[in-house]
Amino acid sequence: MAVSLYTVAVDAHDVKALAAFWTQVLDWQIVYEDPEEIIIGADASAMPGIVFLRVPEEKTIKNRLHLDLNPDDQQTEVDRLIALGARPVDVGQGPEVTWRVLADPEGNEFCVLRPKQTLLG
């Protein structure tokens, strides 16, 4: 049986603001919106997408799942993301790592990697 990744679901207190942040980060668009959920993607037929689901509670602990971004230039991208509303966070990664850990406006951690050409590096 074939299967593919459809969406990554993210709980959000403010779905509109968080979707707006991630559309700017990924240069994606909102493809579906209602008061309880917003789906973003490269376009309506490109999978996977990200769905932001409204929840009443704020984020309280470190994510068990996070996104890794693959930029052309790590520092330039980190600077751009901070200007969009991300912030640097320490999740115990230490100073020797090659990635930068940031959090989106609701505190969801994600990593900005060095440029990669394949899944193996």
C-alpha positions, 0 to 999 in steps of 0.5 A, a space after each residue: 500500500 502506498 502512502 505519502 505525507 499529506 500535512 503536518 498538524 500544528 496546534 496553535 492559539 492564534 491560527 491566523 498569526 501563526 499561519 501568516 508567519 509560516 507562509 512568509 517563512 516558506 513563501 507558501 500561501 493559505 490554501 484553506 481557512 476557517 476559524 478553527 484551522 488554516 492550511 498552508 502549502 506551496 499551492 493547493 495541489 502540492 503536498 505536504 502542507 501544514 495545517 494549523 489547528 486552533 487550541 485554547 491552551 498555550 504551548 508549555 513544553 519542548 516540541 516532540 516533533 519539529 521542522 528543519 529548514 534548509 536555506 541557501 545561507 544559514 546566517 542570512 536566513 536566521 536573520 530574516 526569520 528573526 525579523 519575521 518574529 522568530 527568536 533564538 532558543 536553547 533546547 540543550 543543543 550546545 555550542 558545537 552544533 551546525 544548526 540554529 534553533 529558533 522558535 516561531 511566535 507561539 514558541 514552536 521550535 524549529 532548526 535552520 540547518 547549514 545548506 544540504 543537498 541530500 537527506 544524508 548531508 
